[in-house]
Amino acid sequence: MTRTKIFLYSLLLLAIMVLPACQQEQRTAPVGQDGERVSVSLSVDVPHYAPMRAMQEGIDENKIDRLELLVFNEEGLMADYALAKDLTKQNDGKYTFTARLKPQSSPCVIHFVANRNYGGTDSGRQYLGRKESDVLLSDLVTMTEVSQKKSIPMWARYKYNEVQENSNLGEIQLLRSMAKFTLDCHTGKLADVSYTLCNSYNCGTVAPFRRAALPDLDEAFSVEDRVPTVPRETFLDNGDAGLGWYASGASIYGFERRNKVAKPISCLVIRAKYDGATDYSYYKLDFVKSANRLERYDLLRNYWYKVTINDALAAGAPSLDEALAGPAVNNLALSEELQAYPSYSDGKGRLEVEASNYIITHGEQTLTFKANYYPEGSATAQNDKLQIVAVRNATDYNAIKGKGDVSIDNTTGQITATLQPALIETSRISDIIVGVTGDPDLMRIVRVEVRKPYNYELFQVNGQPAVGNAVTANVHGQKGALSFVITLPEDFRAQQLPMRLRFFTEHFYPDVTTEDVSMGKFSFGLAKNGDKLEGRPCYTTIITKLPDDRTLECTFLSNKSACTETIEVVSVENLFDTQRVNVNAN
């Protein structure tokens, strides 16, 4: 169990797939001739997520009130549609149906769709001749529809060699289009407990589909090794205006999402009164694996995500918005919201790293940084407890081969990583997970990116753009102006900030009357530049915020009537190549 001193409660997070994947097997029916419609029979199995019957707004997760059959021929085009009849409900989520289909003497595919209406008023004729993917993905399930109809759309896809009179299509196992979430609270320190699902999509697809598998439709519609099918990123409101709040033990249903890489993440938020308090506290819960907190769950249809609260030791955030803006209480160390802070305490000790983000741009073969561990109440580092938990590759191109290429000095806390060489077209990225022996909750992510230097989208002086990292500008008279316009590229992330830009110049100074807040204030000093050991006059600004348009502007003025020199604009962190401004007096 996880115990922390920041939000101070522990939980167990389990994800259980209740419905087994249906077998995409060939089914053979008696041979016959094409002709008028023939009668077929089938049974449908809707296994329960679990025995629990609590439902979101009265939604019945096992209900089938309509079943449609969409038939596609060998060319993958829709050839027939039928609405199943003679519904008979059996025990344990089973139903039997009959249907009237056109006979098929060649192999075909049938999509079984429950609780939707593809037939409309036109008996499905509007879809005839269309591709499988076009038909199944053109119809989106919305949360509004699910709440109104009190049922969840379901789907299955089966292949048949033929369909003839009295064919038995077998037992069809349907896949629900939504995931299920439940919360169980087992601590008396939290009263009046309710919870909600936040940052959740307002719609989803009837069927799972992987476009990357095309043109193989069997693989594209496969229920094995699934990834979330995301139609569009449109979110429900959070809190009362969204799904609302549900009592502990009740179920919430939501659409699937690629939560491993999502921003913001989909999460549960608990609302409760802590230890006799009259005001509510709010706790944000991430979908991370209890056995491996380095890995977040994707949200997949027909999975059941069950969260159990076992303890609570302190109040949470005072509002829903503040809880959502902060780190998840069950994923503090690895939370995106905490990565900007190099020091972190879990109440038992403090782990600090020199920095949590490194960009390597000039061919360095190694990276060194320091970490320190301080037990609670101690000012003396105990770095013998530091450990490298893992090296996690964030892309297909890793900056560090593996854990064996990272070493730690358990006396000084110095960590050394051997780096892969930079690629021309893309970045190499790896995460070093630094942890503490005996405290699995105390971990820090150090992201390492190896790449070529960034290229400015635009580096312009007096309306002239730089070419090959150089630009020429003409200045006339004292207080002649150099107007800089610098646009950062799209792949430059806010996590790279703060960034320092240094202007080496003998004869120019910043115009404070046109100061751009995005650039920050300039400070004067002497600094080394390249191989020149002597300090050279320069002005330095620190960029702490990424402008919406990614553009930085500033103006420098000449301090004499005729200024001829080469100004160098240097990225102190080596994120960009040095830009040279050749100034001519005219």
C-alpha positions, 0 to 999 in steps of 0.5 A: 500500500502507498502511504504519503505525507502530502495527501496521505492516503493509500489505495489499490488500483486494479484493472480487470477485463471481465469480458474475454475476447470473442474468437474470430473464427470461421463458422460454416453453414449448410451449402445452398443457393442464393435467393430470397431471404432465409431464416437464421438463428443465433445466441448472444452472450453479454457477460457481466463486468461483475456481479455488482448492479449499481449503475450510472444514472440507471444505465443497464450495462447488460441490457439488449433492446435491439440487435442489428446484423450488418453483412459485408461481402468478399469485397468488404462492401455492405451487402445486407442488413437485418434487424434481429427478431424474436428476442428471448432473454435467458439467464446470465446475460444470454439472449436468443434471436432469429433474423432474415438474411439474404443467403450468402454462398461466398465468405462474408463478414457480419457485424453484430451491433446492439443498442444502436439504429443503423437501419433507421427508417430506410432498413439500412439501405443507406449503407449498402455498398459502403466499406466496413470501416466507413459504416462502423466508424461513421456512427459515434456513440455520445454520452448524452445518448447513453444516458438517455437510452440507459443502455450501452452499445455493443459490437462483435465481428464474425466471419462465415463461409456461407449463410443459408437457410436455417444457419446457426450463426453460433454464440456471439460474444459482444464487446461493450463500447465503454469502460467501467469505473468503480470506487470502494472506500474502506476507511472511516477517515473519509465521510460523505464520499463520492467520486467522478470521472474527469477529462473524459471524452463525450463520445466514442466509436461503436467498434474498436479499429486500428487504422495502422493495420489497414488494409488487413481488416481482420487485424484492424477490427481485431479485439486482441492487443487493442489500443484505444480508438479515439474519434476526436478529442472533445471533452465533457465538462468536469464535476457537476456539469459533467458526469456528476458525482456518484456514491462510493460503490456505484459505477461510472461508464466512460469512453476509451482513451490513450491515457498513457500519453494524454494531456490532461490525463483522464482521472478519478476525483474523490470528494469527501470530508476528511476526519470530521471536517465540514468542508469537502476535500478533493483527491485526484487519482491517476490510473497507474498500475499498483505493481509498476507505478512507472506505467499508466493504464490506457482506458479500454472499452469493456475493461473494469477499473476498480479503485479501493481506498484503504487509508486517509491521513490528511485532507486533499485539495480544497476544490475540484479545479485545484485537485485537477491542476495538481499531481495525482495523489497516487502518482506523486513522484511521477506526476507531470505536474511535479516534474518542474520541481527538482525536490520532492518529499513523501513524508518519509524522506526528501529526494532531490535531483539537480534538474529534471530535464536535460537537452543535449545538443552538441554531441556530448557522449555522457551526462552527469548530474547529482541527486541527494536523499535526505531522511525525514528530519535529517540535514545529512544526505544518505546517498547510499540509499539512492538507486537507478530504478529504471531507464524508460524509453519515451520514443522509438529512439532511446537516448540511453541504451538501458539501465546498464548505461547509467551508474551512480556514486552512492557517496557523492550522489553523482549519476553518469549516463552514457548517451547515444549519438544524435540523429539528424531528423528526430530526437532520442529521448529516455527517462532515468527513474531515480529512486530510494531503497526501501521507499518505493513511493519516492522516485523522480523522473529525469528526462534526457533528450539527445538531438541536434540544436533547435532551429529558430522558425525565424530570426530576423533583424530590421526585417531581414531574416537570417540565412545560415545563422547570419544576417546583415543589418544597417544602422544609421546614427546614434540610437540607431535601432536593431529590431529583433524578431525571434520565433521559436519552432513548434517542437520547442516545448515549454519544459525547456524553459527557463532559457537564457539568451545572451547578446554579445555587443560592444556598441548596443544596449536594450531599449527599455521603452520597447521591452517585450514582457515575453523576453524578460528584463536584460542584465548587463555583465561580462561573460566568456564567449567561445574560445575567448577567455576574457570577459566580453560585454553582454546583455542576458535575458531569461525567457520563463514563459512560452508566448502563445505565438512563440515569438520574442521581440526586442530592440537594441540601440547604438551608443554612438553615431557609427557602429560597425561590429558583429553581434552574437546571440547565444543560447546559453543552454546550447539549445540553438546555434549562435546567430551573428548580426553583422552591423554596418554603419551608414 
